[in-house]
Amino acid sequence: MSEVISKPNIVAAPDGHEQPGFFATSLEKAVGLARRNSIWPLPFATSCCGIEFMAMMAPHYDLGRFGSERLSFSPRQADLLMVMGTISKKMGPIVRQVYEQMAEPKWVLAMGACASSGGIFDTYSVLQGIDKVIPVDVYVPGCPPRPEQVIDGIMLIQDMVGKETFRKRQSPEYRNLMTKYGMENH
Ligand code: SF4
């Protein structure tokens, strides 16, 4: 039985000048290339979306193909906070504390309807979206989202990470955003 073996996708090189024997680019683009292909996620999973996340980590979908197989359960060694599941108001400060403990630069992905907007739980006890307590970069809709959707969200994060400039975190826009969340000294 013959099996079709597909060629692996090779990560595209950053923009630059190339000729036989040399390649020149900027430090920013080289760092962006390295960062975007080695994102270390911190999974903050509280309920069913976390199970879908586990499926995404397993061999069939395999987040390791995107350089993110190394999950971090310490905020100090993570650059992507993935919040998945229902977040109660009581848990809001904990999510925020984990976010604050992460070193810059850092990004946030809200997975599923609950993390993005409270989902079906429009009740007194459930936070109506984690963006009430921390800034969010990418929202993945669904209840729960399929692993393909989460991978799509991760790829959007990769795009942002790869294109981020060194100056972004010092920009007035970013400082204003942090001030809005009461994290001026962040
Ligand atoms: S979005 Fe749906 S699947 Fe995800 S945690 Fe909420 S109820 Fe569960």
Residues whose N, C-alpha, C, O or C-beta is under 5 A from the ligand:
A	BS01	SF4	S47 C48 C49 G85 T86 G112 A113 C114 G119 G142 C143 P144
